[in-house]
Structure formats: C-alpha cells, structure tokens
Amino acid sequence: MATTLVNTDFNFPGQTAVYHGKVRDVYSIGNDLLVMVATDRISAFDVILPKGIPYKGQALNQIAASMLDATADLVPNWKIAVPDPMVTVGYRCEGLRLEMIIRGYLAGSAWREYKAGMRELCGVKLPEGMVENQRFPEPIITPTTKADAGHDENISREEAIAQGIVTAEQFDTMAAYTRALFKKGSEMAAEKGLILVDTKYEFGLRDGKVILIDEIHTPDSSRYFYAEGYEERLAKGEPQKQLSKEFVREWLMANGFMGKEGQQVPEMTDAFCEEVSERYIELYEHITGKKFEKAPEEHLDERIAANVLDCLNRLNP
C-alpha cells in the first residue's frame, strides 16, 4: 500500500503554535499566517481511525483549494497559496465556534433522527411524510457547536446567540454566506453530474470581518449523490449512489462501531484503505473535472517542509 502521512511534527521559521485536528495539522506562523497540512488521517463518528488513506490528504487539499478559488468572488476566504499538494497557506483568523451545516436533502444523521421521530432540527421545523434522501423544499441550515474534542452538538440560531458563541450579525452573515456557497457548489456539482446533498462551512474573523476558513466541498465535509438515477432510486426506496465519507460510516456501523464507549474500531485492511482512497480520487476527478495526478509518496515530510519553507520565504522575504 502507498505511504501515508498520519502524523506531522514540523518546525517552520516563525512558528508560534501547532494544532493537531482530526484530519488537518495547523501551524501558526507569526501573527498572521497559517500552514494547514491535510494529512491522510480519516475520522468518523468524531473518532480518528487507526490507518491512513493513501492520497486522501492530497485529494482533500486540492479539491478545497479549487473550490475556494471558484467561490472567492462570493465569499472572502483565508487562502493565499498551495505550496504543496497536501498544504494550503493562508491568513490566520479568530475561529468562530460554530459549524454551519446546510442540507438540501434528508440524508445521513438528519435522516436517522427523522426516522426516530424528530421533526425539528436546530430550530427548523421539518415536513411530515418525508423519505430518506428526499429533497427539502428549500435548503435548511442546521448549525453545530465546534468541539475541540468529542461530539459536536446541534444548536439553533437563538441558542448560539444567547450563549454568546456568535452575535446576531455574525450568525446572519454566516448564514447568508452559507446559502451563497451551497448554491454555487450545487451548480458546480450539477455541471459534473453530481448532486451536492449537504455540506458544512467554517468561518473566522479577520480584522473584525467574517471570512470563510478551512476546507469546502470535499468528501470529508460534504455528501454527493450521482444525479443519474437519483429519481428512480428515490421512488424505489433504494440507496443512492454516492461519493462521500458516508460509506465509511456505514461500513463501521455494519461492523458494530458508532464511536460509543467500549466499541472497537473494526480492522481496516489494506484492501479497504485502497478502496476508500479510490473513492476520494474518484470524487476529486468528478468534482474538479481534472485527472488526479498522484504526487510522489516518498519522503513526504521532507517534501512538504521544503515546499512550505520556500513559500514562507517568498511571503516573508
């Protein structure tokens, strides 16, 4: 199996801090820059799984960079440069502790809760009589709190404001940006024969203004269906053909794991990891319309360090 990058321990010039997330490792440089390394780690149910997925970090980073560029005229974002296939360098922002999830269809965790009887999600009332993967009359925004560890929690606009997580003005700006991004992402997906089902966006403050941070429209943050055959499968109550991380969650659930205490992660064979890798590459090619060019996998640490150093020297000569 190809080499994977699952841990990083860089020490870049001017580095002031490092944050190791579920998938990305974020290095703070001085007061104004971030180096975000997309590792090959994969998480599900808020648990980092024990094996990396070949080329996952590259696919995620390059999809996100492409999508940030394609939406920069709609929403200001943090990206400055992509010095390495697995790295984005951008502006350091004060993160807002809210993930803006937007759903165009009743799928995933929302469907599981709906099936169990839930008819209101994050303050949004849901129609009766819906079926799995059915389109909502209008996309709904269902925010969650942004947890450093453990599970994110659903929250309404009113609760988020009352708890001081964001101001009313910040929330409404984030919501407007979320709808604009989802509309653009849906249009781009449709051009490639895909449906953008649901996704999440994260925002931060730079000079007091709300800007888009992190990744967008990747299979880690989004769910895609193939448009062809969607209506037929919906009418028959059949599962949709999808490109997302949901199939990893389904595999885990089928093997008795949902991230709960005492549960063991099932064995991830090399064959399974390769299958997941192929899904990520497939989505990259579908959503960008470009052939995926596998970057050299040898000496990943050295390659990334050299490319980032060159970028930082150009940004701070």
Sine and cosine of phi, psi and omega as CSV:
sin_phi,cos_phi,sin_psi,cos_psi,sin_omega,cos_omega
0.00,0.00,0.52,-0.85,-0.02,-1.00
-0.88,0.47,0.44,-0.90,0.05,-1.00
-0.91,0.41,0.62,-0.78,0.04,-1.00
-0.84,-0.54,0.44,-0.90,0.06,-1.00
-0.97,-0.26,0.96,-0.28,-0.03,-1.00
-0.93,-0.38,-0.34,0.94,0.05,-1.00
-0.69,-0.72,0.58,-0.81,0.09,-1.00
-0.76,-0.65,0.48,-0.88,0.02,-1.00
-0.51,-0.86,0.88,0.48,-0.04,-1.00
-0.99,0.13,0.36,-0.93,0.10,-0.99
-0.68,-0.73,1.00,0.06,-0.08,-1.00
-0.99,0.11,0.43,-0.91,0.07,-1.00
-0.85,0.52,0.72,-0.69,0.01,-1.00
0.98,0.19,0.12,0.99,-0.06,-1.00
-0.92,0.39,0.76,-0.65,-0.02,-1.00
-0.91,-0.42,-0.34,0.94,-0.03,-1.00
-0.25,-0.97,0.31,-0.95,0.11,-0.99
-0.63,-0.78,0.63,-0.78,0.04,-1.00
-0.81,-0.59,0.84,-0.55,0.01,-1.00
-0.99,-0.15,0.96,-0.29,0.01,-1.00
-1.00,0.04,-0.21,-0.98,0.01,-1.00
-0.92,0.40,-0.61,0.79,-0.06,-1.00
-0.82,-0.57,-0.61,0.79,-0.07,-1.00
-0.96,-0.27,0.58,-0.82,0.14,-0.99
-0.95,-0.32,0.82,-0.58,-0.15,-0.99
-0.90,-0.43,0.87,-0.49,-0.02,-1.00
-0.96,-0.27,0.82,-0.58,0.06,-1.00
-1.00,0.05,0.75,-0.66,-0.01,-1.00
-0.87,-0.49,0.90,-0.43,-0.04,-1.00
0.85,0.52,-0.57,-0.82,-0.02,-1.00
-0.99,-0.14,-0.18,0.98,-0.25,-0.97
-0.78,-0.62,-0.15,0.99,-0.11,-0.99
-0.85,-0.53,0.47,-0.88,0.13,-0.99
-0.79,-0.61,0.62,-0.78,0.17,-0.99
-0.93,-0.38,0.92,-0.39,-0.05,-1.00
-0.96,-0.29,0.91,-0.42,-0.02,-1.00
-0.99,-0.16,0.87,-0.49,0.06,-1.00
-1.00,0.07,0.97,-0.25,-0.02,-1.00
-0.98,0.19,0.02,-1.00,0.06,-1.00
-1.00,-0.06,0.19,0.98,0.07,-1.00
-0.90,0.43,0.44,-0.90,0.09,-1.00
-0.71,-0.70,0.66,-0.75,0.00,-1.00
-0.83,-0.56,0.43,-0.90,0.10,-1.00
-0.43,-0.90,0.60,-0.80,-0.08,-1.00
0.80,0.59,0.59,0.81,0.04,-1.00
0.89,0.45,0.39,0.92,0.04,-1.00
-0.87,-0.49,0.74,-0.68,0.09,-1.00
-0.98,0.20,0.84,-0.54,-0.04,-1.00
-0.97,0.24,0.41,-0.91,-0.21,-0.98
-0.95,0.30,-0.27,0.96,-0.02,-1.00
-0.85,-0.52,0.52,-0.85,0.07,-1.00
-0.99,0.13,0.31,-0.95,0.00,-1.00
-0.93,-0.38,0.88,-0.48,-0.05,-1.00
-0.82,0.58,0.73,-0.68,0.09,-1.00
0.92,0.39,0.11,0.99,0.00,-1.00
-0.90,0.44,-0.71,0.70,-0.01,-1.00
-0.87,0.49,-0.68,0.73,0.02,-1.00
-0.89,0.46,-0.73,0.69,-0.02,-1.00
-0.87,0.49,-0.72,0.70,-0.01,-1.00
-0.89,0.46,-0.75,0.67,-0.07,-1.00
-0.89,0.46,-0.66,0.75,-0.07,-1.00
-0.97,0.25,-0.55,0.83,0.11,-0.99
-0.90,0.44,-0.75,0.66,-0.05,-1.00
-0.87,0.50,-0.69,0.72,-0.01,-1.00
-0.88,0.48,-0.68,0.73,0.01,-1.00
-0.88,0.47,-0.67,0.74,-0.03,-1.00
-0.96,0.29,-0.58,0.82,0.06,-1.00
-0.90,0.44,-0.66,0.76,0.03,-1.00
-0.91,0.42,-0.65,0.76,-0.08,-1.00
-0.95,0.31,-0.32,0.95,-0.05,-1.00
-0.91,-0.42,0.10,0.99,-0.08,-1.00
-0.90,0.45,-0.42,0.91,0.03,-1.00
-0.98,0.22,-0.29,0.96,0.01,-1.00
-1.00,-0.06,-0.69,0.73,-0.13,-0.99
-0.66,-0.75,0.79,-0.61,0.05,-1.00
-0.90,0.43,0.64,-0.77,-0.01,-1.00
-0.72,-0.70,0.09,-1.00,-0.20,-0.98
-1.00,0.06,-0.21,0.98,-0.18,-0.98
-0.94,0.34,0.70,-0.72,0.14,-0.99
-0.92,-0.40,-0.76,0.65,-0.11,-0.99
-0.42,-0.91,0.34,-0.94,0.10,-1.00
-0.84,-0.54,1.00,0.06,-0.10,-0.99
-0.97,0.23,-0.27,0.96,-0.04,-1.00
-0.57,-0.82,0.49,-0.87,0.01,-1.00
-0.82,0.58,-0.38,0.93,-0.04,-1.00
-0.95,-0.33,0.18,0.98,-0.14,-0.99
-0.71,-0.70,0.67,-0.74,0.21,-0.98
-0.84,-0.54,0.70,-0.72,0.09,-1.00
-0.95,-0.31,0.72,-0.69,-0.04,-1.00
-0.42,-0.91,-0.12,-0.99,-0.02,-1.00
-0.97,0.24,0.64,-0.77,0.09,-1.00
-0.98,0.18,0.75,-0.66,-0.03,-1.00
-0.77,-0.64,0.33,-0.95,0.15,-0.99
-0.99,0.11,0.94,-0.34,-0.07,-1.00
-0.92,0.40,0.68,-0.73,0.12,-0.99
-1.00,0.01,0.74,-0.67,-0.21,-0.98
-0.99,0.11,0.77,0.64,-0.03,-1.00
-0.56,-0.83,0.76,-0.65,0.13,-0.99
-0.99,-0.15,0.78,-0.63,-0.01,-1.00
-1.00,-0.09,0.98,-0.20,0.03,-1.00
-1.00,-0.08,0.74,-0.67,0.05,-1.00
-0.82,-0.58,0.71,-0.71,-0.10,-0.99
-0.83,-0.56,0.83,-0.56,0.10,-0.99
-1.00,-0.09,-0.27,0.96,-0.10,-1.00
-0.64,-0.77,0.42,-0.91,0.01,-1.00
-1.00,0.07,0.99,-0.12,-0.11,-0.99
-0.55,-0.83,0.19,-0.98,0.10,-0.99
0.87,0.50,-0.70,-0.71,-0.07,-1.00
-0.91,0.42,-0.55,0.84,0.02,-1.00
-0.89,0.45,-0.65,0.76,0.04,-1.00
-0.92,0.40,-0.66,0.75,-0.02,-1.00
-0.88,0.48,-0.65,0.76,0.03,-1.00
-0.95,0.32,-0.63,0.77,0.02,-1.00
-0.88,0.48,-0.70,0.71,0.00,-1.00
-0.88,0.48,-0.51,0.86,0.00,-1.00
-0.99,0.11,0.01,1.00,0.09,-1.00
0.91,-0.42,-0.11,0.99,-0.01,-1.00
-0.92,0.38,0.73,-0.68,0.03,-1.00
-0.79,-0.61,0.15,0.99,0.11,-0.99
-0.62,-0.78,0.77,-0.63,-0.06,-1.00
-0.77,-0.64,0.90,-0.44,0.01,-1.00
0.82,0.58,0.63,0.77,0.03,-1.00
0.99,0.11,-0.03,1.00,0.00,-1.00
-0.99,-0.16,0.83,-0.55,0.02,-1.00
-0.98,0.20,0.69,-0.73,-0.04,-1.00
-0.96,-0.30,0.59,-0.81,-0.01,-1.00
-0.92,0.40,0.45,-0.89,0.12,-0.99
-0.97,0.23,0.35,-0.94,0.18,-0.98
0.97,0.25,0.28,0.96,0.02,-1.00
-0.99,0.16,0.39,-0.92,0.05,-1.00
-0.88,-0.47,0.28,-0.96,-0.04,-1.00
-0.84,0.54,0.71,-0.71,0.07,-1.00
0.96,0.30,0.20,0.98,0.06,-1.00
-0.97,0.26,0.56,-0.83,0.00,-1.00
-0.97,0.24,0.67,-0.75,0.11,-0.99
-0.96,0.28,0.47,-0.88,0.08,-1.00
-0.81,0.58,-0.64,0.77,0.10,-0.99
-0.64,-0.77,0.56,-0.83,0.05,-1.00
-0.84,0.55,0.61,-0.79,0.00,-1.00
-0.92,-0.40,0.59,-0.81,0.04,-1.00
-0.98,-0.18,0.83,-0.56,-0.05,-1.00
-0.79,-0.62,1.00,0.10,-0.11,-0.99
-0.92,0.38,0.37,-0.93,0.18,-0.98
-0.74,-0.67,0.43,-0.90,0.14,-0.99
-0.93,0.37,0.48,-0.88,-0.02,-1.00
-0.99,-0.15,0.97,-0.23,-0.07,-1.00
-1.00,-0.01,0.67,-0.74,0.11,-0.99
-0.93,0.36,-0.57,0.82,0.03,-1.00
-0.56,-0.83,0.44,-0.90,0.02,-1.00
0.99,0.17,-0.37,-0.93,-0.16,-0.99
-1.00,-0.02,0.65,-0.76,0.17,-0.98
-0.95,0.30,0.48,-0.88,-0.05,-1.00
-0.88,-0.47,0.68,-0.74,0.09,-1.00
-0.87,0.48,0.57,-0.83,-0.01,-1.00
-0.46,-0.89,0.55,-0.83,0.02,-1.00
-1.00,-0.01,0.22,-0.98,0.06,-1.00
-0.84,0.55,-0.74,0.68,-0.06,-1.00
-0.89,0.46,-0.67,0.74,0.00,-1.00
-0.91,0.41,-0.67,0.75,-0.03,-1.00
-0.89,0.46,-0.64,0.77,0.01,-1.00
-0.95,0.32,-0.69,0.72,-0.03,-1.00
-0.89,0.46,-0.56,0.83,-0.01,-1.00
-0.99,0.12,-0.03,1.00,0.04,-1.00
0.97,0.26,0.30,0.95,0.02,-1.00
-0.94,0.35,-0.68,0.74,0.08,-1.00
-0.60,-0.80,0.30,-0.95,0.13,-0.99
-1.00,0.08,0.24,-0.97,0.04,-1.00
-0.87,0.49,-0.66,0.75,0.00,-1.00
-0.90,0.43,-0.67,0.74,0.03,-1.00
-0.89,0.45,-0.70,0.71,-0.02,-1.00
-0.87,0.49,-0.71,0.70,-0.06,-1.00
-0.92,0.38,-0.56,0.83,0.10,-0.99
-0.91,0.42,-0.71,0.70,0.03,-1.00
-0.87,0.49,-0.66,0.75,-0.01,-1.00
-0.91,0.42,-0.67,0.74,0.02,-1.00
-0.90,0.43,-0.69,0.72,0.06,-1.00
-0.88,0.47,-0.66,0.75,-0.02,-1.00
-0.87,0.50,-0.70,0.71,0.00,-1.00
-0.92,0.40,-0.64,0.77,0.01,-1.00
-0.91,0.41,-0.68,0.74,0.02,-1.00
-0.91,0.42,-0.67,0.74,-0.02,-1.00
-0.91,0.40,-0.62,0.79,0.04,-1.00
-0.89,0.45,-0.73,0.68,0.00,-1.00
-0.91,0.43,-0.71,0.71,0.02,-1.00
-0.88,0.48,-0.62,0.79,0.01,-1.00
-0.92,0.40,-0.65,0.76,0.03,-1.00
-0.91,0.42,-0.67,0.74,0.01,-1.00
-0.91,0.41,-0.63,0.78,0.03,-1.00
-0.91,0.42,-0.68,0.73,-0.03,-1.00
-0.87,0.49,-0.59,0.81,0.03,-1.00
-0.88,0.47,-0.42,0.91,-0.03,-1.00
-0.97,-0.25,0.24,0.97,0.04,-1.00
0.98,0.21,0.39,0.92,-0.01,-1.00
-0.86,-0.51,0.35,-0.94,0.12,-0.99
-0.91,-0.42,0.83,-0.56,0.13,-0.99
-0.99,0.13,0.95,-0.30,-0.16,-0.99
-0.99,0.16,-0.80,0.60,0.04,-1.00
-0.38,-0.92,0.31,-0.95,-0.04,-1.00
-0.30,-0.95,0.09,-1.00,0.06,-1.00
-0.71,-0.71,0.50,-0.87,0.05,-1.00
-0.78,-0.63,0.52,-0.85,0.08,-1.00
-0.84,-0.54,0.56,-0.83,-0.07,-1.00
-0.76,-0.65,0.38,-0.93,0.07,-1.00
-0.61,-0.79,0.04,-1.00,0.02,-1.00
-0.93,-0.36,0.75,-0.66,0.13,-0.99
-0.76,-0.65,0.87,-0.49,-0.08,-1.00
0.81,0.59,0.61,0.80,0.06,-1.00
0.99,0.16,-0.05,1.00,-0.02,-1.00
-0.97,-0.26,0.58,-0.82,0.01,-1.00
-0.97,0.26,0.81,-0.59,0.11,-0.99
-0.72,-0.69,0.39,-0.92,-0.01,-1.00
-0.97,0.23,0.73,-0.69,0.04,-1.00
-0.81,-0.58,0.07,-1.00,0.10,-1.00
0.91,0.42,-0.47,-0.88,-0.07,-1.00
-0.99,-0.13,0.34,-0.94,0.17,-0.99
-0.62,-0.78,0.54,-0.84,0.14,-0.99
0.86,0.51,0.52,0.85,0.10,-0.99
-0.99,-0.15,0.23,-0.97,0.03,-1.00
-0.93,0.37,-0.23,0.97,0.10,-1.00
-0.99,0.17,-0.48,0.88,-0.07,-1.00
-0.94,-0.33,-0.08,1.00,-0.16,-0.99
-0.64,-0.77,0.34,-0.94,0.10,-1.00
-0.85,-0.53,0.77,-0.64,0.05,-1.00
-0.87,-0.50,0.66,-0.75,0.21,-0.98
-0.95,-0.30,0.44,-0.90,0.24,-0.97
-0.96,0.26,0.74,-0.68,-0.02,-1.00
-0.94,0.35,-0.62,0.78,-0.02,-1.00
-0.91,0.41,0.83,-0.56,0.02,-1.00
1.00,0.06,-0.01,1.00,-0.03,-1.00
-0.86,0.51,-0.78,0.63,-0.07,-1.00
-0.89,0.45,-0.66,0.75,-0.01,-1.00
-0.90,0.44,-0.70,0.71,0.00,-1.00
-0.91,0.41,-0.62,0.78,0.03,-1.00
-0.88,0.47,-0.71,0.70,-0.03,-1.00
-0.89,0.45,-0.55,0.84,-0.03,-1.00
-1.00,-0.01,-0.06,1.00,-0.04,-1.00
0.94,0.34,0.43,0.90,-0.01,-1.00
-1.00,-0.04,0.43,-0.90,0.06,-1.00
-0.88,0.48,0.57,-0.82,0.05,-1.00
-0.98,0.18,0.51,-0.86,0.13,-0.99
-0.98,0.19,0.87,-0.49,-0.13,-0.99
-0.73,-0.68,0.41,-0.91,0.13,-0.99
-0.89,-0.47,0.98,-0.17,0.00,-1.00
-0.21,-0.98,-0.03,-1.00,0.05,-1.00
-0.99,0.12,-0.06,1.00,-0.07,-1.00
-0.86,0.51,-0.56,0.83,-0.02,-1.00
-0.91,0.41,-0.45,0.89,0.09,-1.00
-0.93,0.36,-0.69,0.72,0.06,-1.00
-0.87,0.49,-0.68,0.73,-0.01,-1.00
-0.90,0.44,-0.64,0.77,0.04,-1.00
-0.89,0.45,-0.67,0.74,0.02,-1.00
-0.89,0.45,-0.72,0.69,-0.01,-1.00
-0.88,0.47,-0.65,0.76,0.02,-1.00
-0.90,0.45,-0.40,0.92,0.01,-1.00
-0.97,-0.24,0.36,0.93,0.17,-0.99
0.98,0.19,0.41,0.91,-0.01,-1.00
-0.81,-0.59,0.81,-0.58,0.08,-1.00
-0.72,-0.69,0.39,0.92,0.06,-1.00
0.98,0.18,0.20,0.98,-0.04,-1.00
-1.00,0.04,0.40,-0.91,-0.06,-1.00
-0.84,0.54,0.71,-0.70,0.03,-1.00
1.00,0.00,-0.22,0.97,0.00,-1.00
-0.99,0.11,0.59,-0.81,-0.02,-1.00
-0.97,-0.24,0.68,-0.73,0.09,-1.00
-0.93,0.37,0.79,-0.61,0.02,-1.00
-0.90,0.43,0.34,-0.94,-0.03,-1.00
-0.90,0.44,0.78,-0.62,0.06,-1.00
-0.99,-0.11,0.98,-0.21,-0.01,-1.00
-0.96,0.28,0.32,-0.95,0.06,-1.00
-0.85,0.53,-0.63,0.78,-0.01,-1.00
-0.89,0.46,-0.65,0.76,0.02,-1.00
-0.91,0.41,-0.70,0.72,0.01,-1.00
-0.88,0.48,-0.63,0.78,0.04,-1.00
-0.91,0.42,-0.61,0.79,0.02,-1.00
-0.89,0.45,-0.69,0.73,0.03,-1.00
-0.89,0.45,-0.66,0.75,0.02,-1.00
-0.85,0.52,-0.69,0.72,0.00,-1.00
-0.89,0.45,-0.57,0.82,0.04,-1.00
-0.90,0.43,-0.67,0.74,0.00,-1.00
-0.91,0.41,-0.67,0.74,0.02,-1.00
-0.91,0.42,-0.65,0.76,0.02,-1.00
-0.87,0.50,-0.70,0.72,0.00,-1.00
-0.92,0.39,-0.67,0.75,0.05,-1.00
-0.80,0.59,-0.75,0.66,-0.07,-1.00
-0.93,0.38,-0.60,0.80,0.02,-1.00
-0.93,0.37,-0.75,0.66,-0.17,-0.99
-0.98,0.20,-0.48,0.88,0.01,-1.00
-1.00,-0.09,-0.36,0.93,-0.07,-1.00
0.96,0.27,0.24,0.97,-0.01,-1.00
-0.90,-0.44,0.46,-0.89,0.09,-1.00
-0.97,0.26,0.67,-0.74,0.00,-1.00
-0.98,0.21,0.84,-0.54,0.02,-1.00
-0.97,-0.24,0.95,-0.32,-0.04,-1.00
-0.91,0.41,0.85,-0.53,0.05,-1.00
-0.95,0.30,0.45,-0.89,0.04,-1.00
-0.82,0.57,0.73,-0.68,-0.09,-1.00
-1.00,-0.08,-0.17,0.98,-0.01,-1.00
-0.97,0.23,0.60,-0.80,0.10,-0.99
0.79,0.61,0.77,0.63,-0.05,-1.00
-0.85,0.53,-0.71,0.71,-0.03,-1.00
-0.85,0.52,-0.74,0.68,-0.05,-1.00
-0.91,0.42,-0.65,0.76,0.00,-1.00
-0.88,0.47,-0.74,0.67,-0.02,-1.00
-0.89,0.45,-0.72,0.70,-0.02,-1.00
-0.85,0.52,-0.69,0.72,-0.02,-1.00
-0.92,0.40,-0.68,0.73,-0.03,-1.00
-0.93,0.37,-0.64,0.77,0.02,-1.00
-0.93,0.37,-0.68,0.74,0.01,-1.00
-0.85,0.53,-0.69,0.72,0.02,-1.00
-0.88,0.47,-0.67,0.75,0.01,-1.00
-0.90,0.43,-0.73,0.68,-0.02,-1.00
-0.89,0.45,-0.60,0.80,0.03,-1.00
-0.91,0.42,-0.55,0.83,0.02,-1.00
-0.97,0.25,-0.58,0.82,0.01,-1.00
-0.97,0.24,-0.53,0.85,0.00,-1.00
-0.80,-0.60,0.94,0.33,-0.10,-1.00
-0.92,0.39,0.00,0.00,0.00,0.00
